[in-house]
Amino acid sequence: MRTITIRKLRFEEARIKLERELNDAFMDGETYVEILHGIGEGILRRMAIDYVESCDFLKLIDRDPMIRTNPGCTLVEILAPSKEYINRLKK
């Protein structure tokens, strides 16, 4: 699983990096991506969630509240075709 770290970046830098790396993960045929945004005031978390919700090929993963996870990260599923299909498109 790929991890995208936008923690400690300025808002615009974080948004650009998130878009670029999610598109790269899509083209590489990744299934899941973890966005590491940190806790702080929640600005980067909200931006990441808003971006994921605005894309048709991304889906937020709800985690079981009984399992302790890092509150500074968000798990995303990439709804993409298979790696073989993407490789054919790249050619």
C-alpha positions as CSV (number, residue, x, y, z in Angstrom):
1,M,0.0,0.0,0.0
2,R,1.3,3.4,-1.0
3,T,1.5,6.2,1.6
4,I,1.1,9.8,0.6
5,T,2.6,12.2,3.1
6,I,1.2,15.7,3.1
7,R,1.9,16.4,6.7
8,K,3.6,19.7,7.5
9,L,3.1,21.0,3.9
10,R,1.3,24.2,3.1
11,F,-2.2,23.9,1.8
12,E,-1.5,24.4,-1.9
13,E,1.6,22.3,-1.9
14,A,-0.3,19.5,-0.1
15,R,-3.2,19.7,-2.6
16,I,-0.9,19.5,-5.6
17,K,1.1,16.6,-4.1
18,L,-2.1,14.7,-3.2
19,E,-3.5,15.1,-6.7
20,R,-0.3,14.1,-8.4
21,E,0.4,11.1,-6.2
22,L,-3.2,9.8,-6.3
23,N,-3.2,10.0,-10.1
24,D,0.2,8.2,-10.2
25,A,-1.2,5.5,-7.9
26,F,-4.2,5.1,-10.2
27,M,-2.0,4.7,-13.2
28,D,0.2,2.2,-11.4
29,G,-2.8,0.1,-10.6
30,E,-2.7,0.5,-6.8
31,T,-5.8,-0.6,-4.8
32,Y,-5.3,1.2,-1.5
33,V,-3.5,4.4,-0.5
34,E,-3.0,5.8,2.9
35,I,-2.9,9.6,3.1
36,L,-0.8,10.8,6.1
37,H,-2.1,14.3,6.9
38,G,-1.4,14.6,10.6
39,I,-3.8,15.7,13.3
40,G,-3.3,19.5,13.9
41,E,-6.3,21.7,13.2
42,G,-7.7,19.3,10.6
43,I,-7.2,21.6,7.6
44,L,-5.2,19.1,5.5
45,R,-7.5,16.2,6.6
46,R,-10.6,18.1,5.4
47,M,-8.8,19.0,2.1
48,A,-7.9,15.4,1.5
49,I,-11.4,14.1,2.3
50,D,-13.0,16.8,0.0
51,Y,-10.6,15.9,-2.8
52,V,-11.3,12.1,-2.5
53,E,-15.1,12.7,-2.4
54,S,-14.8,14.9,-5.6
55,C,-13.2,12.1,-7.6
56,D,-15.2,9.3,-9.1
57,F,-12.4,6.8,-9.0
58,L,-11.7,7.2,-5.2
59,K,-13.6,6.0,-2.2
60,L,-13.0,6.7,1.5
61,I,-12.6,3.5,3.6
62,D,-14.5,3.5,6.9
63,R,-12.4,1.9,9.6
64,D,-13.8,-0.2,12.4
65,P,-14.1,2.1,15.5
66,M,-13.1,-0.9,17.7
67,I,-9.6,-1.1,16.1
68,R,-7.2,1.6,17.1
69,T,-5.7,3.3,14.1
70,N,-3.6,6.4,13.5
71,P,-6.0,9.4,13.6
72,G,-3.6,11.4,11.5
73,C,-4.2,9.3,8.4
74,T,-7.0,8.5,6.0
75,L,-7.4,5.2,4.0
76,V,-8.6,5.5,0.4
77,E,-9.6,2.8,-2.1
78,I,-8.8,3.4,-5.7
79,L,-11.5,2.1,-8.0
80,A,-9.4,1.4,-11.0
81,P,-9.2,-1.2,-13.7
82,S,-6.7,-4.0,-13.5
83,K,-2.9,-3.4,-13.8
84,E,-2.9,-5.3,-17.1
85,Y,-5.6,-3.0,-18.6
86,I,-3.8,0.1,-17.5
87,N,-0.5,-1.2,-19.0
88,R,-2.2,-1.6,-22.3
89,L,-3.5,2.0,-22.1
90,K,0.0,3.3,-21.4
91,K,1.4,1.8,-24.6
